[in-house]
């Protein structure tokens, strides 16, 4: 009889799930370097990361979410606390740039303006580096379909200087779609782009059929990638969470179709007819374990010493094995993590590898949960945690310590 405790068994099982090969073709790359335990200055915690990686907590923040970089090294961080934070290098202190009544999940600077995506509106204020702002400085540029359930709105500035926003459907099986035949309040589940060519700015569908896309990142060829949180009602192991190549016009199927074991599968939880046939469902680039809740996403510079193209933040959901409900053993919950994705040359297939783990102990207690990810002007990887030791963290690599 084994003396391994159930908690230890599940920790091993969950780590195995994190490194399981995605159910799509993957590029051939060098073996993932071994990881080692590292201390995290600014906390009393430890993490596991590749040799040479250093992680420290830069500053405490209230419920921080997505990160963006503006001019002159300014960093903007949205939050669930109704605050947009501003930080400047070396990002060891934060100031409250503005407090807003709604949920300012994300903010980006474009030109001489700061844009904030709240649950039901895109807001704009005139802005220059170091400016002070109040809520009265903001005006509504365009309404965003609001309502309960998946109320985060991820804002991104594209390489074409246009503004993009992602939003999820309300629940697992909500009859909502970014396309014709659906009224403004039901246009959810994908990415929209702001059309500013007319007299009034208006959102246009960009990609559709995503249940809850949170992370948005642009490849250097101008292609958008998005992470997506799958539904809850299939249980603990299916369907896997997705990383998709969000080319304009693509349809990813949800809630009518799910990507199950490498195939497009009809989800009978919704009786409304699908707006597009299964033959038009686009496969993912890569997958993460079901119920791992992927959040922020960031491309790394070419030849970055981490050896991956993308970094994805896994938040970890409330689901427990084996049924996927919340009432099971917390030790079985998916572990929050920073994962790496290696893409093939075409950027259509990816291999997922673990980068940073250890945010959750053997009993399922989480001391941090990564959300936003961005690459700073110094080349460091910055990420936020909105739970436990909340705040901004910095990841660097000392290549002299790599093995």
N, C-alpha and C positions, 0 to 999 in steps of 0.2 A: 504494500500500500504506500502510495507516495505521501511524503510529508509536505508537499507544496500546498500552500493555502489557496482557497478559491480566489482570493484577491490577486495573488501572484499569478495564478493560471490565467486570469482574464487580462492582466497587464501584458503577459507574453502574447496572448491571442490577439489583443488589440494592436500591438506593435506589428505583429505579422500582417494584420489587415492593412495597416498603413503602407507597408511596402509591397503589398500584393500587386501583381502586374495588372494594369488597366485592361479592360476588355476591348481594346482597339490595338492595331498594329503600333509598335513602338520602335524608335530608332536605336541602332546599336551604338552604345557609348561605353566609355571606360567604367570600370567598376566603381561603385560609390565608396568614397573613403570611409574608414571606420570612424565612429563618433566616440567622444570621451566626455566625462563629466566636467563641467566648468562652473565656477562660482559666478554669481551675478552681482557685481558691485551696485550698491544702492538698495539692495535687498539682502535678506539672510537666506536666499534660495540658491538652488543649483539647477542646471539644465544639462542636457546631453546634446553635443554638437560636434561637427567635424573638427579634427585637430587644427589648431591655429585660430579658431573662431573665438572672439571675445564679445560678450554681451553685457551691457550695463544699463541700468535704469537712469534716464536723463532727468526726468521731472515727473512729479505726480500730477494727474489731471482727473477731473470728474467725468467718468463714463465716456472716454474719448472713442471716436469711431474712425472715419476715413481721414487720410492725410493727403495734402497736395502741396506742391512747391510753386512759389511765385517768383517774381523778380527779386534780385538782390539777396537771394538765399532765404527769403521769408517763407515760413512754413505755416500752413493753415490746417487746423484740425477741427472737424465737427464733433458734436457730442450729443448724448442723450440727456445731458443736463441743461439743454437750452442755450448752450454757449458755443460760440466759435472762438477758438484759441488762435493766437498768433505767437510764433516763436521765431527767433533769429539765431544764427550760429553763435555759439556751439550748441544751441537748443537745450540748455540746462535750466532755462527759466521760461515761463509762459505767462502771457498776459491775456486777460479776457478782452477780446477785440469787440465783441458785441453779444448781448443777450437777446434771444428771440423767443417769442411765445411758443412757436411750433417746434418741431424736432429738426434741428439743423444737422442732418447726418453728414453733409459734405459741403465743401466750399472750394471754389477755384477762382483764380485771378485771370482775367483776360483784358489786356490793354490797360486802360485806366478805369477799370471797374472790377468790383468783387461780386461774384455770384454765389448765392447760397441756395441749395435745394432742400426745402422742407417737405413734409409729407404731402402738402397740397398746393405748393407754389414754388416757382423759380423766382428768387428775389435778386435785385441788383442795387448796388450803391456805387457812386463815384468813389474812386480809391486811388491813392498814390502811396508809395512805400512809406511806412511809418505813420500813416494817417490814423486819426481816431474816428470811431464811428459810434452811432447809437442806432437803435431800432428804427427811429424816425428817418434815418438816411436811406432806408431801403424802400423800394417800390416793387410791385408785382410785375414781372415781365410776362409771365404766362402761367396760367393755372396748370397744376398737375393732378391727374386723377387721384383723389385721396381715399379716405375711409380706413376702416380697421383692418388688421391683419397685414403683416409684411409692410410696415409703414416707413421703412427706410427708402431714401431716394439717393442713388449714387450719381454724382455729377462728374463729368469728365470733359476736358477740353481736347478736342481732336486735333490731329496734325493739320487739318484743313481749317482750323480756327473756328470751327463750329462747336456748339455745346450739345452734349449728349447726356441723357439721364436714363438710368435703369430703374425699373420698379417691378415688384412681384404681384401675382394675383392674390386675392384675399386669403384663400385657404388652399386645401389640397386639390379640390375639384371645382373651383369657382368657374362659372361660365363667363370668362373674361378673356379678351383677345385684342391685340394691337392690330386692328384692321377694319375693313369695311363691314357694315352690318352691326357694329357695336357702338353704342352711344358713348359720349365723352367719359362718363363715370365708369364705364365698363371696359375702357381701353387700358388694360394692364397686362403685365406678363411679358416683358422683353425690354428692348432699348428703343428710345425715341431720340430723334435729332431735331433741334430747333431750327425751323425755317424762318429766316428773317428777311426774306425777299419781298414780302408784301407790306401792307400798311400796318398790320398787327402781327407780331411773332406768333407762330403756331407750331405745335409739335407734329412731326410726321413719323410714322412707324419706320424703324430701321431693321430690327430683327424681332421675331415674335416666338411664342410658344415656350417661354422659360418661366418656371414657377416662381423663383425668387433669385434673380441675378443680382449680386452685390458687388463683386470685384470687377473692375474694368481696367484694361491695360492695352496700350497701343504698341504693336511691333514696329520696328524701324521701317518696314515697308508700307506703313499706313493701315495695317489691318488691326481691327479691334478683337480682343479676346475677352471673354467673360466667364466668371465662375457662377455656378447655379446650385441652389439648394433644392433637392428633390423632395417628394411628398413624404408624409408620415405614415400613411395608411397601409403601406406594403409590409411593414414590420421593421426589423432591425437591420437586415442585411441587403435589402433591395428596395428601390433601385439605387445604384451607386450615384454619388454626386458627380456633376459634370464640369469639365472645362471645355468651352466651345470657342470655335473660330467664328466670330460674329460678323460675317460678311453681309452687306446690305441685301435685304429681302429674304434672308434665311428663316426657316421655320423649324423649331426644335420640338414641336409636338404637344407640349403640355398645355392643359391637363388631359388631353384626349389620348396621348400616346406617351409611353415611358420607354427608356432605353434599358432593357432587361437582358442580361446575359448575352450582350452583343447583338440584340435584335430589337427592332421596333415592335412594341407590344401594346395593344389596345387596353386602355384603362377604363373598365366598365363603371367606375364610380361616377362618371358624368354621362347623362343621357342625351344631352344636346349634341347634335351632329357636329363633327369636326369641321373647321373652316377650310381645311386643306387635307388631301389624302395622305396616307402613311408613306407613299412613295416620295413625298416631298419633305419628309423629316430628315434633317441633316444630322449625321452621326457626330458624337463628341470627338474632340482631339485627344482627351485623356479623361480618366475617371478617378475619383477619390472614394474611400469607403462610405457606404450609406450612413446617413445621420451624423456626418462629421462637420457639416455646416461651413463650407468654404466662404470666406469673406474677401478681404482685400487681395489684390493681385498687382504685381509689378514686374516689368521686364528689367533684367540686369544688363549692364554694358557688355559688349562682346568680350569674350575671354576673361570674364570675371572669375576670380579664384575659387568661388563656390562651385564652379563647374556645371551650372544649370542656366537655363535661359530665363525662367520665370520663378518668382517666389510667390507662393499662395499661403494665406493665413487660414488655418482651420480653427474655427471657434469651438467646435464640439457641441453637440445638441444635448437635450435633456433625456434622450432615448436610452433605454436600458435593454440588455439582452434578457431573454431571447425574443420577446414579443414586440419590442420597440416602444412599449409604454414607459411612463415615467416612474412607475412604482416599483421597479426591480432594484437589484443591487447596484448602487452608484458606481461600484468598482468596474462595472461592465460598460460604462459610458465611453464613447469615443474620445480619445485623448486630444486635447487641443495641441496644435503643432504648427511649425513652419515647414512647408513642403516645397521641394524643388521640382520643376518640370523641365525636362530636356526635350526639345523639339527636333524633328527631322528638318532637313534643309528647306522643304516646302512649307513647314509650319503647320502641317495637317495631322500629324501624329505625335504623341508625346509619351514620355516615360516619366513616371512620378517616383521621386526618391525622398526619403526623410532627411530634413536638414536639422531642425531643432525640435527636441521633445523634452518631456520632463515637467510640463506645466501641470500635470495631474499625478497624484500619488496613488499608491496601490489600493487605497480605499475609495478612490474616485473623487477626492477633494482636489479642487482646482485652485491654484494660487494665482494664476493668470490665464487669460484667454485672448489670443491674438485676434485683432480685427483689421486695422488699416496697415498697409505696407507701402513704402516709397523709398526710392533711392535718392539720397541727399546730394548736394553739390560736391561734397567731400568723398563721394563714392560709397559711403556707408549705407547699410540697409537699416531703415527706421521702421519700427512697428509699434502699434498701440495695443494696450490691453484695457478692456472695459469692465473687468471683473477681478476681484481680489486685489492684487497689487496693481491698481490702475495707473496708467500713465504712458509715457513715451520711452521706448527702449532703442538702443543703438547697437547694431551688429557690425563688427569689422573682422577682417581676416589678416592675421600676421602670417605671411607666406613662409617666413623663416621657421615657423613652428610646424608647418605641414609635414606630414610623413609620407 
